[in-house]
């Protein structure tokens, strides 16, 4: 069964390795090409994440550096990879190849310059999260105690996303910013979040948030970081399935997908230690849901909800 995964941080690992890590088969990568193909991943979204400690004047260069790695190391050296730069490219992805597209995890890199965001669109970014866990010029993230909503600049970014048919990712926003974003965004998505009802972590979504996202026809992609799966941080595949079941009970059966966060997490769900083990999740889901529903979670729901 084909998989579409909406979040991994392989580009950050490649950047930090400074040329000493191969995307094709680097064992330090949870989502290297070999493991993606073994796990049946047909499309992988690669996040651009910039460390908040990098000086502001260097952040855009750091983002461009990760994009350069995407083009040279991920795409350039691996003919089995295909760049999905436009939403219609998903329809022409050949069997046996792995599609790849870019997301931006936090807009810190652009400062207050929307021109830089337009450049990132042109380079292939198709999903934009306003923040990571910190606060920035656009909004407060989940880790900011102030908990303020979107700024005027943040709303401009969401409106620009709408105009360019780019997804607006709500996964890292604080609650107030989430609700502000849902009012403005035409293409909202939570690329890697779980149920706060089951695991009371600030990065997870309350039932009301998930229901509102579904009502707006947005997608919610469950994440495999144990700290977001169970309180205490020791999770197995069945625990991940419980989050999917919870969201289905809220009306999200046609709005769910996967956003592993591979290569961005410090521990792993037992049985989901890397992308090659996706069949463990699929097989467990098939015990609880119909094949059509599982196919939806795996890839079809995202194809049905992508911008047209």
Secondary structure, DSSP 8 states (H G I E B T S, - for coil): --EEEEEE-HHHHHHHHTT---TTT-TT-TT-HHHHHHHTEEEEEEEE---TTS-HHHHHHHHHHHHHHIIIIIIIT-TTEEE--SGGGGGG--TT-EEEEEEEE-SGGGTT-HHHHHHHHHTTEEEEES-SSS--SS--BTT-TT-----HHHHHHHHHHHHTT-EEE-TTB-HHHHHHHHHH-SSEEESS--BTTTS--TTSB-HHHHHHHHHTT-EEEE---HHHHSTTS--BHHHHHHHHHHHHHTT-TTSEEE---BTS-SS--BT-SSGGGHHHHHHHHTTTS-HHHHHIIIIIHHHHHS--
